[in-house]
Amino acid sequence: MSILIRGGTVVNAGGEQQADVLISNGKIVDVANNLDAPDGGRVIDAGGSYVIPGGIDPHTHMELPFMGTVASEDFFTGTSAAAAGGTTMCIDFVIPAPQENIVEAWKKWRGWSEKAACDHSFHVAITWWDDSVHRDMEILTKDYGVNSFKHFMAYKGAIMCDDEVLGNSFSRARDLGALCTVHAENGELVWRLQQEIFDKGITGPEGHPLSRPPEVEGEAANRAIRIAEVLGVPLYLVHTSCIDALEAVTRAKLEGQRVFAEVLAQHLVIDDSVYRNKDWRFAAHHVMSPPFRPKEHQAALWRGLQSGMLQTTATDHCCFCTPQKEAGLNDFRAIPNGTNGIEDRMSVIWEHGVRTGKLTPSEFVAVTSTNAAKIFNVYPQKGIIAPGADADIVVWDPERSRTISAETHNQNIDFSIYEGMTVTGVPAITISQGKVVYEDGELKTVRGAGRYINRPCFPSYWHNQMLRNELAEPTSVER
């Protein structure tokens, strides 16, 4: 069915315009004034609203097996909740167990994602190394549409990468034209601090941020950046949460290094006081890594987003319900790490970013959609309202308000870390692949309608980098 979105303000990362948007066969056909309504199609009146690209969340964890349990959100419920919040694509993570074949792990996750309601893709984590991993990284890039590999610098004894694995994987990604992403926390220091804090008798959630101070993130971020610099591979830091890591990113970018960094909506608006709440369950609900930081870090993160030092916003959406969190009742180290957010990201950033004047509507589109599409190479298929792009579109009502609550959200979790927050600026209608999947509070998603999106690598980036290195450092000297 064709759809004409009439009378709205079309907002792209490059600017705004008054225009109609014509959709047919899952694609945007035209963006212009006074377009004719399609025969037998639907006309959506967007007067007074913005028409924006569907959000892209580049960091989610649906159905993740982790810390002895499995995340409560599956690919259908999670992508449906995303649609309710204006997000039409997520990039989730395949996380192989140590010694697990990484291609087989991708196939396992891909089976789980068959139920997704909206488009999605996968990063693949490198959690161990041998010749098979070297071989299979190429298979994933060439045959399975993977152009980014994740590296956990934390979680010692489980999925943590040491510097040898980082070096091997970064070098291989460079040669394939893939992007390296890192969870930057010094796992050795975290493990040591966890032991020391627990041994002092601090067993509750307040021990979590004490064991993961900003310095452990800053050190790991700088180390990953410098390893990437030496090896000549672009780097993407997930969930940048503190001044220490932001300073490392800023320095590298000012030196001309190709470094990208993401910030979570949660880290922009929630501070570490949540861990000192006397209600153990409330505090445990907020246990995630990196943890929430003191308020001065939030102010710095907003400045990083405004200045372009941070390019994307995400959620690290990884839901564990209260009974699952209670696995750590007597030991904060056993509380499953993760919080909700995929349904609320866009409204939270609009409320605290656009409505406060920190971001323009075009900057909002950039940090919630376009930049992720460009970095992960799905632009201009995604991330723009333009002819030929996928018809993933949100009719955004900047004046409508809602109060966030676990009682009314669509996420499969029994609490919300944003409980009671009122946000103004919400999706009125979300369109995915040219079909309405959310309208005026009603979900209309279809199980299995989401597509897996292939993401090609960037070979020209690495060719140019190697060429510059060859020009700068000749291998022979004429005499």
GIBEL-V159612 format. One record per pair of residues at least 4 apart in sequence whose C-alpha atoms are under 8 Angstrom apart, sorted by the first residue. I is the first residue (numbers start at 1). J is the second residue. If there is no record, write none. Layout:
BEGIN
i=<I & I>
j=<J & J>
END
This chain:
BEGIN
i=<1 & 1 & 1 & 1 & 1 & 1 & 1 & 2 & 2 & 2 & 2 & 2 & 2 & 2 & 2 & 2 & 3 & 3 & 3 & 3 & 3 & 3 & 3 & 3 & 3 & 3 & 4 & 4 & 4 & 4 & 4 & 4 & 4 & 4 & 4 & 4 & 4 & 5 & 5 & 5 & 5 & 5 & 5 & 5 & 6 & 6 & 6 & 6 & 6 & 6 & 6 & 6 & 7 & 7 & 7 & 7 & 7 & 7 & 7 & 8 & 8 & 8 & 8 & 8 & 8 & 8 & 8 & 8 & 8 & 9 & 9 & 9 & 9 & 9 & 9 & 9 & 9 & 9 & 9 & 10 & 10 & 10 & 10 & 10 & 10 & 10 & 10 & 10 & 11 & 11 & 11 & 11 & 11 & 11 & 11 & 11 & 11 & 11 & 11 & 12 & 12 & 12 & 12 & 12 & 12 & 12 & 12 & 13 & 13 & 13 & 13 & 13 & 13 & 13 & 14 & 15 & 16 & 18 & 19 & 19 & 19 & 19 & 20 & 20 & 20 & 20 & 20 & 21 & 21 & 21 & 21 & 21 & 21 & 22 & 22 & 22 & 22 & 22 & 23 & 23 & 23 & 23 & 23 & 23 & 24 & 24 & 24 & 25 & 25 & 26 & 26 & 26 & 26 & 26 & 26 & 27 & 27 & 27 & 27 & 27 & 27 & 27 & 28 & 28 & 28 & 28 & 28 & 28 & 28 & 29 & 29 & 29 & 30 & 30 & 31 & 31 & 31 & 37 & 37 & 37 & 38 & 46 & 46 & 46 & 48 & 49 & 49 & 49 & 49 & 50 & 50 & 50 & 50 & 51 & 51 & 51 & 51 & 52 & 52 & 52 & 52 & 52 & 52 & 52 & 53 & 53 & 53 & 53 & 53 & 53 & 53 & 53 & 53 & 53 & 54 & 54 & 54 & 54 & 54 & 54 & 54 & 54 & 54 & 54 & 54 & 54 & 54 & 55 & 55 & 55 & 55 & 55 & 55 & 55 & 55 & 55 & 56 & 56 & 56 & 56 & 56 & 56 & 56 & 56 & 56 & 56 & 56 & 57 & 57 & 57 & 57 & 57 & 57 & 57 & 57 & 57 & 57 & 57 & 58 & 58 & 58 & 58 & 58 & 58 & 59 & 59 & 59 & 59 & 59 & 59 & 59 & 59 & 59 & 60 & 60 & 60 & 60 & 60 & 60 & 60 & 60 & 60 & 60 & 61 & 61 & 61 & 61 & 61 & 61 & 62 & 62 & 62 & 62 & 62 & 62 & 62 & 62 & 62 & 62 & 63 & 63 & 63 & 63 & 63 & 63 & 63 & 64 & 64 & 64 & 65 & 65 & 65 & 66 & 66 & 66 & 67 & 67 & 69 & 69 & 70 & 71 & 71 & 71 & 72 & 72 & 72 & 72 & 72 & 73 & 73 & 73 & 73 & 73 & 73 & 73 & 74 & 74 & 75 & 75 & 75 & 75 & 75 & 75 & 75 & 76 & 76 & 76 & 76 & 76 & 76 & 76 & 77 & 77 & 77 & 77 & 77 & 78 & 78 & 78 & 78 & 78 & 79 & 79 & 79 & 79 & 79 & 79 & 79 & 80 & 80 & 80 & 80 & 80 & 80 & 80 & 81 & 81 & 81 & 81 & 81 & 81 & 82 & 82 & 82 & 82 & 82 & 83 & 83 & 83 & 83 & 83 & 83 & 83 & 83 & 83 & 84 & 84 & 84 & 84 & 84 & 84 & 84 & 84 & 85 & 85 & 85 & 85 & 85 & 85 & 85 & 85 & 86 & 86 & 86 & 86 & 86 & 86 & 87 & 87 & 87 & 88 & 88 & 88 & 88 & 88 & 88 & 88 & 89 & 89 & 89 & 89 & 90 & 90 & 90 & 91 & 91 & 91 & 91 & 92 & 92 & 92 & 92 & 93 & 93 & 93 & 93 & 93 & 94 & 94 & 94 & 94 & 94 & 94 & 94 & 95 & 95 & 95 & 95 & 95 & 96 & 96 & 96 & 96 & 96 & 96 & 96 & 96 & 97 & 97 & 97 & 98 & 98 & 98 & 98 & 99 & 100 & 100 & 101 & 101 & 101 & 102 & 102 & 102 & 102 & 102 & 102 & 103 & 103 & 103 & 103 & 104 & 105 & 106 & 106 & 107 & 108 & 109 & 110 & 114 & 114 & 115 & 115 & 115 & 115 & 116 & 116 & 116 & 116 & 116 & 116 & 117 & 117 & 117 & 117 & 117 & 117 & 118 & 118 & 118 & 118 & 119 & 119 & 119 & 119 & 120 & 120 & 120 & 120 & 121 & 121 & 121 & 121 & 121 & 122 & 123 & 123 & 123 & 123 & 123 & 124 & 124 & 124 & 124 & 125 & 125 & 125 & 125 & 126 & 126 & 126 & 126 & 126 & 127 & 127 & 127 & 127 & 127 & 128 & 128 & 128 & 128 & 129 & 129 & 129 & 129 & 129 & 130 & 131 & 132 & 133 & 134 & 134 & 134 & 135 & 136 & 137 & 137 & 137 & 138 & 138 & 139 & 139 & 140 & 140 & 140 & 141 & 141 & 141 & 141 & 141 & 141 & 141 & 142 & 144 & 145 & 145 & 145 & 145 & 146 & 146 & 146 & 146 & 147 & 147 & 147 & 147 & 147 & 147 & 147 & 148 & 148 & 148 & 148 & 148 & 149 & 149 & 149 & 149 & 149 & 150 & 150 & 150 & 150 & 151 & 151 & 151 & 151 & 151 & 151 & 151 & 152 & 152 & 152 & 152 & 152 & 152 & 152 & 153 & 153 & 153 & 153 & 153 & 153 & 153 & 153 & 153 & 153 & 154 & 154 & 154 & 154 & 154 & 154 & 154 & 154 & 154 & 154 & 155 & 155 & 155 & 155 & 156 & 156 & 156 & 156 & 160 & 161 & 161 & 162 & 163 & 164 & 165 & 166 & 167 & 167 & 167 & 168 & 169 & 170 & 170 & 170 & 170 & 170 & 171 & 171 & 171 & 172 & 173 & 173 & 173 & 173 & 173 & 174 & 174 & 174 & 174 & 174 & 174 & 174 & 175 & 176 & 176 & 177 & 177 & 177 & 177 & 177 & 177 & 178 & 178 & 178 & 179 & 179 & 179 & 179 & 179 & 180 & 180 & 180 & 180 & 181 & 181 & 181 & 181 & 182 & 182 & 182 & 182 & 182 & 183 & 183 & 183 & 184 & 184 & 184 & 184 & 184 & 184 & 184 & 185 & 185 & 185 & 185 & 185 & 185 & 185 & 185 & 185 & 186 & 186 & 186 & 186 & 186 & 187 & 188 & 189 & 189 & 190 & 190 & 190 & 190 & 191 & 191 & 192 & 193 & 193 & 193 & 193 & 194 & 194 & 194 & 194 & 194 & 195 & 196 & 197 & 197 & 197 & 197 & 197 & 197 & 198 & 198 & 198 & 198 & 202 & 202 & 203 & 203 & 203 & 203 & 204 & 204 & 204 & 204 & 204 & 204 & 205 & 205 & 205 & 205 & 205 & 205 & 205 & 205 & 206 & 206 & 206 & 206 & 206 & 207 & 207 & 208 & 208 & 208 & 208 & 208 & 209 & 209 & 209 & 209 & 209 & 209 & 212 & 212 & 212 & 212 & 212 & 213 & 214 & 214 & 214 & 214 & 214 & 214 & 215 & 215 & 216 & 217 & 217 & 217 & 217 & 217 & 218 & 218 & 218 & 218 & 218 & 218 & 218 & 219 & 219 & 219 & 220 & 221 & 221 & 221 & 221 & 221 & 222 & 222 & 222 & 222 & 223 & 224 & 225 & 225 & 225 & 225 & 225 & 225 & 226 & 227 & 228 & 228 & 228 & 228 & 229 & 229 & 229 & 232 & 232 & 232 & 233 & 233 & 234 & 234 & 234 & 234 & 235 & 235 & 235 & 236 & 236 & 236 & 236 & 237 & 237 & 237 & 237 & 238 & 238 & 238 & 239 & 239 & 239 & 239 & 239 & 239 & 239 & 240 & 240 & 240 & 240 & 240 & 240 & 241 & 241 & 241 & 241 & 241 & 241 & 241 & 241 & 241 & 241 & 241 & 241 & 242 & 242 & 242 & 242 & 242 & 242 & 243 & 243 & 243 & 243 & 244 & 245 & 246 & 246 & 246 & 246 & 247 & 248 & 249 & 249 & 249 & 249 & 249 & 250 & 250 & 251 & 252 & 252 & 252 & 252 & 253 & 253 & 253 & 253 & 260 & 260 & 260 & 261 & 261 & 261 & 261 & 262 & 262 & 262 & 262 & 262 & 263 & 263 & 263 & 263 & 263 & 263 & 263 & 264 & 264 & 264 & 264 & 264 & 265 & 265 & 265 & 265 & 265 & 265 & 265 & 265 & 266 & 266 & 266 & 266 & 267 & 267 & 267 & 267 & 268 & 268 & 268 & 268 & 269 & 269 & 270 & 270 & 270 & 271 & 271 & 271 & 271 & 271 & 272 & 272 & 272 & 272 & 272 & 272 & 273 & 273 & 274 & 274 & 274 & 275 & 275 & 275 & 275 & 276 & 277 & 277 & 278 & 279 & 280 & 281 & 281 & 281 & 281 & 282 & 283 & 284 & 284 & 285 & 285 & 285 & 285 & 285 & 285 & 286 & 286 & 286 & 286 & 286 & 287 & 287 & 287 & 287 & 287 & 287 & 288 & 288 & 288 & 288 & 288 & 289 & 289 & 293 & 293 & 294 & 295 & 296 & 297 & 298 & 299 & 300 & 301 & 301 & 302 & 302 & 303 & 304 & 304 & 304 & 305 & 305 & 305 & 305 & 305 & 306 & 306 & 306 & 311 & 311 & 311 & 311 & 312 & 312 & 312 & 312 & 312 & 312 & 313 & 313 & 314 & 314 & 314 & 315 & 315 & 315 & 315 & 316 & 316 & 316 & 316 & 317 & 317 & 317 & 317 & 317 & 318 & 318 & 318 & 318 & 319 & 319 & 319 & 319 & 319 & 320 & 320 & 320 & 320 & 320 & 320 & 320 & 321 & 321 & 321 & 321 & 322 & 322 & 322 & 323 & 324 & 324 & 325 & 325 & 325 & 326 & 327 & 327 & 327 & 328 & 328 & 328 & 328 & 328 & 329 & 331 & 339 & 340 & 340 & 340 & 340 & 341 & 341 & 341 & 343 & 343 & 343 & 344 & 344 & 345 & 346 & 346 & 346 & 347 & 347 & 347 & 347 & 347 & 348 & 348 & 348 & 349 & 349 & 349 & 350 & 350 & 350 & 350 & 350 & 351 & 351 & 351 & 351 & 351 & 352 & 352 & 353 & 353 & 353 & 353 & 354 & 354 & 354 & 354 & 354 & 355 & 359 & 359 & 360 & 361 & 362 & 363 & 364 & 365 & 365 & 366 & 366 & 367 & 367 & 368 & 369 & 369 & 369 & 370 & 370 & 370 & 370 & 370 & 371 & 371 & 372 & 372 & 373 & 373 & 373 & 373 & 373 & 373 & 374 & 374 & 374 & 374 & 376 & 377 & 377 & 377 & 378 & 378 & 378 & 379 & 379 & 380 & 380 & 381 & 381 & 381 & 382 & 382 & 382 & 384 & 385 & 385 & 385 & 390 & 390 & 391 & 391 & 391 & 391 & 392 & 392 & 392 & 392 & 392 & 393 & 393 & 393 & 394 & 394 & 394 & 394 & 394 & 395 & 395 & 395 & 395 & 396 & 396 & 396 & 396 & 396 & 397 & 397 & 397 & 397 & 398 & 398 & 398 & 399 & 399 & 399 & 400 & 400 & 400 & 401 & 401 & 401 & 401 & 401 & 402 & 402 & 402 & 402 & 403 & 403 & 403 & 403 & 403 & 404 & 404 & 404 & 404 & 404 & 404 & 404 & 404 & 404 & 405 & 405 & 405 & 405 & 405 & 405 & 405 & 406 & 406 & 406 & 406 & 406 & 415 & 427 & 428 & 428 & 428 & 428 & 429 & 429 & 429 & 429 & 429 & 430 & 430 & 430 & 430 & 431 & 431 & 431 & 431 & 432 & 432 & 436 & 437 & 437 & 437 & 437 & 438 & 438 & 438 & 438 & 439 & 439 & 445 & 458 & 459 & 460 & 461 & 462 & 463 & 464 & 465 & 466 & 467 & 468 & 469 & 470 & 470>
j=<24 & 25 & 40 & 41 & 42 & 434 & 435 & 22 & 23 & 24 & 25 & 38 & 40 & 41 & 42 & 434 & 22 & 23 & 24 & 37 & 38 & 41 & 42 & 43 & 44 & 434 & 20 & 21 & 22 & 23 & 35 & 37 & 38 & 41 & 42 & 43 & 44 & 20 & 21 & 22 & 43 & 44 & 45 & 46 & 19 & 20 & 21 & 43 & 44 & 45 & 46 & 47 & 18 & 19 & 20 & 45 & 46 & 47 & 48 & 18 & 19 & 20 & 45 & 46 & 47 & 48 & 49 & 50 & 51 & 16 & 17 & 18 & 19 & 46 & 47 & 48 & 49 & 50 & 51 & 16 & 17 & 18 & 19 & 20 & 50 & 51 & 52 & 385 & 15 & 16 & 17 & 50 & 51 & 52 & 53 & 361 & 362 & 365 & 385 & 16 & 52 & 53 & 362 & 365 & 366 & 384 & 385 & 362 & 363 & 364 & 365 & 366 & 370 & 384 & 362 & 362 & 362 & 33 & 31 & 32 & 33 & 34 & 31 & 32 & 33 & 34 & 35 & 28 & 29 & 30 & 31 & 32 & 35 & 28 & 29 & 30 & 31 & 35 & 27 & 28 & 29 & 30 & 391 & 434 & 28 & 29 & 434 & 433 & 434 & 390 & 391 & 432 & 433 & 434 & 435 & 387 & 388 & 389 & 390 & 391 & 433 & 434 & 385 & 386 & 387 & 388 & 389 & 390 & 391 & 386 & 387 & 388 & 386 & 387 & 385 & 386 & 387 & 41 & 42 & 43 & 42 & 50 & 51 & 395 & 397 & 395 & 396 & 397 & 398 & 395 & 396 & 397 & 398 & 393 & 394 & 395 & 396 & 365 & 384 & 385 & 393 & 394 & 395 & 396 & 365 & 369 & 370 & 382 & 383 & 384 & 385 & 392 & 393 & 394 & 86 & 87 & 88 & 89 & 369 & 382 & 383 & 392 & 393 & 394 & 430 & 431 & 432 & 86 & 87 & 88 & 89 & 346 & 365 & 368 & 369 & 383 & 87 & 88 & 89 & 90 & 91 & 368 & 369 & 370 & 372 & 373 & 383 & 87 & 89 & 90 & 91 & 313 & 314 & 315 & 342 & 368 & 369 & 372 & 90 & 91 & 92 & 313 & 314 & 372 & 90 & 91 & 92 & 93 & 238 & 314 & 315 & 316 & 317 & 90 & 91 & 92 & 93 & 314 & 315 & 316 & 317 & 318 & 342 & 71 & 92 & 93 & 316 & 317 & 318 & 71 & 72 & 73 & 74 & 75 & 78 & 92 & 317 & 318 & 319 & 70 & 71 & 72 & 73 & 74 & 75 & 112 & 70 & 71 & 318 & 69 & 70 & 71 & 70 & 71 & 336 & 334 & 336 & 324 & 336 & 320 & 318 & 319 & 320 & 319 & 320 & 321 & 412 & 413 & 77 & 78 & 318 & 319 & 411 & 412 & 413 & 78 & 112 & 79 & 112 & 113 & 114 & 115 & 116 & 117 & 80 & 113 & 115 & 116 & 117 & 447 & 448 & 81 & 116 & 410 & 411 & 412 & 82 & 116 & 342 & 411 & 412 & 83 & 88 & 89 & 90 & 116 & 117 & 118 & 84 & 116 & 117 & 118 & 410 & 443 & 445 & 85 & 342 & 343 & 409 & 410 & 411 & 86 & 87 & 88 & 342 & 343 & 87 & 88 & 118 & 343 & 430 & 437 & 438 & 443 & 445 & 343 & 410 & 427 & 430 & 437 & 438 & 441 & 443 & 342 & 343 & 344 & 345 & 346 & 347 & 426 & 427 & 343 & 346 & 394 & 426 & 427 & 430 & 342 & 343 & 346 & 118 & 119 & 392 & 393 & 430 & 431 & 432 & 118 & 119 & 120 & 121 & 119 & 120 & 121 & 120 & 121 & 122 & 123 & 120 & 121 & 122 & 123 & 122 & 123 & 124 & 125 & 150 & 105 & 106 & 109 & 122 & 123 & 124 & 125 & 105 & 124 & 125 & 126 & 127 & 100 & 101 & 102 & 105 & 124 & 125 & 126 & 127 & 127 & 158 & 159 & 127 & 128 & 158 & 159 & 128 & 104 & 105 & 105 & 132 & 133 & 106 & 124 & 126 & 133 & 136 & 137 & 107 & 136 & 139 & 140 & 108 & 109 & 110 & 124 & 111 & 112 & 113 & 114 & 448 & 450 & 447 & 448 & 449 & 450 & 120 & 447 & 448 & 449 & 450 & 451 & 445 & 446 & 447 & 448 & 449 & 450 & 432 & 449 & 450 & 451 & 450 & 451 & 452 & 453 & 450 & 451 & 452 & 453 & 146 & 452 & 453 & 454 & 455 & 146 & 146 & 147 & 148 & 149 & 150 & 146 & 148 & 149 & 150 & 149 & 150 & 151 & 152 & 149 & 150 & 151 & 161 & 169 & 151 & 152 & 159 & 160 & 161 & 133 & 159 & 161 & 165 & 133 & 134 & 165 & 168 & 169 & 134 & 135 & 136 & 137 & 138 & 169 & 172 & 139 & 140 & 141 & 172 & 173 & 142 & 176 & 143 & 144 & 144 & 145 & 146 & 145 & 146 & 147 & 176 & 178 & 456 & 457 & 146 & 454 & 453 & 454 & 455 & 456 & 454 & 455 & 456 & 457 & 177 & 178 & 179 & 376 & 455 & 456 & 457 & 178 & 179 & 180 & 181 & 376 & 173 & 178 & 179 & 180 & 181 & 180 & 181 & 182 & 183 & 160 & 161 & 166 & 180 & 181 & 182 & 183 & 159 & 160 & 161 & 182 & 183 & 184 & 185 & 160 & 161 & 162 & 182 & 183 & 184 & 185 & 186 & 187 & 220 & 159 & 160 & 161 & 183 & 184 & 185 & 186 & 187 & 188 & 190 & 159 & 160 & 187 & 191 & 160 & 187 & 188 & 191 & 187 & 165 & 166 & 166 & 167 & 168 & 169 & 170 & 171 & 227 & 231 & 172 & 173 & 174 & 180 & 228 & 231 & 233 & 175 & 231 & 233 & 176 & 177 & 178 & 179 & 180 & 233 & 178 & 179 & 231 & 232 & 233 & 234 & 462 & 462 & 457 & 459 & 457 & 458 & 459 & 460 & 461 & 462 & 457 & 458 & 459 & 233 & 234 & 235 & 236 & 457 & 233 & 234 & 235 & 236 & 235 & 236 & 237 & 238 & 224 & 235 & 236 & 237 & 238 & 237 & 238 & 239 & 217 & 218 & 220 & 221 & 224 & 237 & 238 & 190 & 212 & 216 & 217 & 218 & 219 & 220 & 221 & 290 & 190 & 216 & 217 & 219 & 220 & 191 & 192 & 193 & 216 & 194 & 211 & 212 & 216 & 195 & 211 & 196 & 197 & 210 & 211 & 212 & 198 & 207 & 208 & 211 & 333 & 199 & 200 & 201 & 202 & 203 & 207 & 210 & 211 & 202 & 203 & 207 & 331 & 206 & 207 & 207 & 330 & 331 & 332 & 208 & 280 & 329 & 330 & 331 & 332 & 209 & 275 & 276 & 280 & 283 & 284 & 287 & 332 & 210 & 275 & 276 & 283 & 332 & 211 & 332 & 212 & 287 & 291 & 332 & 333 & 213 & 272 & 275 & 291 & 292 & 293 & 216 & 217 & 289 & 290 & 291 & 217 & 218 & 242 & 243 & 244 & 245 & 293 & 219 & 244 & 220 & 221 & 242 & 244 & 245 & 290 & 222 & 242 & 243 & 244 & 245 & 246 & 248 & 223 & 244 & 245 & 224 & 225 & 237 & 245 & 248 & 249 & 226 & 245 & 248 & 249 & 227 & 228 & 229 & 235 & 248 & 249 & 252 & 259 & 230 & 231 & 232 & 233 & 234 & 235 & 233 & 234 & 257 & 462 & 465 & 466 & 258 & 462 & 257 & 258 & 259 & 260 & 258 & 259 & 260 & 259 & 260 & 261 & 262 & 259 & 260 & 261 & 262 & 261 & 262 & 263 & 261 & 262 & 263 & 264 & 290 & 314 & 316 & 245 & 246 & 261 & 262 & 263 & 264 & 245 & 246 & 263 & 264 & 267 & 290 & 291 & 292 & 293 & 297 & 298 & 301 & 246 & 293 & 297 & 298 & 300 & 301 & 247 & 297 & 300 & 301 & 248 & 249 & 250 & 301 & 304 & 309 & 251 & 252 & 253 & 259 & 260 & 261 & 309 & 254 & 309 & 255 & 256 & 257 & 258 & 259 & 257 & 258 & 259 & 309 & 309 & 310 & 311 & 309 & 310 & 311 & 312 & 310 & 311 & 312 & 313 & 314 & 267 & 268 & 301 & 310 & 312 & 313 & 314 & 268 & 313 & 314 & 315 & 316 & 269 & 313 & 314 & 315 & 341 & 345 & 348 & 349 & 270 & 315 & 341 & 345 & 271 & 292 & 293 & 298 & 298 & 299 & 301 & 302 & 298 & 352 & 274 & 292 & 293 & 292 & 293 & 294 & 295 & 298 & 276 & 291 & 292 & 293 & 294 & 295 & 277 & 294 & 282 & 283 & 286 & 283 & 284 & 286 & 287 & 283 & 282 & 283 & 283 & 283 & 284 & 285 & 322 & 325 & 326 & 286 & 287 & 325 & 335 & 322 & 325 & 338 & 339 & 415 & 417 & 291 & 292 & 338 & 339 & 417 & 291 & 335 & 336 & 337 & 338 & 339 & 292 & 336 & 337 & 338 & 339 & 337 & 338 & 297 & 298 & 298 & 299 & 300 & 301 & 302 & 303 & 304 & 305 & 310 & 306 & 358 & 307 & 308 & 309 & 310 & 309 & 310 & 311 & 312 & 367 & 310 & 358 & 359 & 366 & 367 & 371 & 372 & 366 & 367 & 368 & 369 & 371 & 372 & 367 & 368 & 342 & 345 & 368 & 340 & 341 & 342 & 345 & 338 & 339 & 340 & 341 & 338 & 339 & 340 & 341 & 342 & 337 & 338 & 339 & 340 & 338 & 339 & 340 & 412 & 413 & 324 & 325 & 336 & 337 & 338 & 339 & 413 & 325 & 413 & 414 & 415 & 326 & 414 & 415 & 327 & 335 & 336 & 329 & 335 & 336 & 335 & 334 & 335 & 336 & 332 & 333 & 334 & 335 & 336 & 335 & 335 & 417 & 411 & 413 & 416 & 417 & 345 & 416 & 417 & 409 & 410 & 411 & 348 & 404 & 349 & 350 & 368 & 426 & 351 & 423 & 424 & 425 & 426 & 352 & 353 & 423 & 353 & 354 & 364 & 354 & 355 & 364 & 424 & 425 & 355 & 356 & 423 & 424 & 425 & 356 & 358 & 357 & 358 & 359 & 364 & 358 & 359 & 360 & 361 & 364 & 359 & 363 & 364 & 364 & 365 & 366 & 367 & 368 & 369 & 370 & 370 & 371 & 371 & 372 & 372 & 373 & 382 & 383 & 374 & 379 & 382 & 383 & 384 & 375 & 383 & 376 & 383 & 377 & 378 & 379 & 380 & 382 & 383 & 378 & 379 & 380 & 383 & 455 & 455 & 456 & 457 & 382 & 383 & 455 & 383 & 384 & 384 & 389 & 388 & 389 & 390 & 389 & 390 & 392 & 389 & 389 & 391 & 393 & 433 & 434 & 431 & 432 & 433 & 434 & 430 & 431 & 432 & 433 & 434 & 430 & 431 & 432 & 427 & 428 & 429 & 430 & 431 & 427 & 428 & 429 & 430 & 425 & 426 & 427 & 428 & 429 & 425 & 426 & 427 & 428 & 424 & 425 & 426 & 424 & 425 & 426 & 424 & 425 & 426 & 422 & 423 & 424 & 425 & 426 & 422 & 423 & 424 & 426 & 419 & 420 & 421 & 422 & 423 & 408 & 409 & 416 & 418 & 419 & 420 & 421 & 422 & 423 & 409 & 415 & 416 & 418 & 419 & 420 & 421 & 413 & 414 & 415 & 416 & 419 & 419 & 440 & 438 & 439 & 440 & 441 & 436 & 437 & 438 & 439 & 440 & 436 & 437 & 438 & 439 & 435 & 436 & 437 & 438 & 436 & 437 & 444 & 443 & 444 & 445 & 446 & 442 & 443 & 444 & 445 & 443 & 444 & 449 & 462 & 463 & 464 & 465 & 466 & 467 & 468 & 469 & 470 & 471 & 472 & 473 & 474 & 475>
END
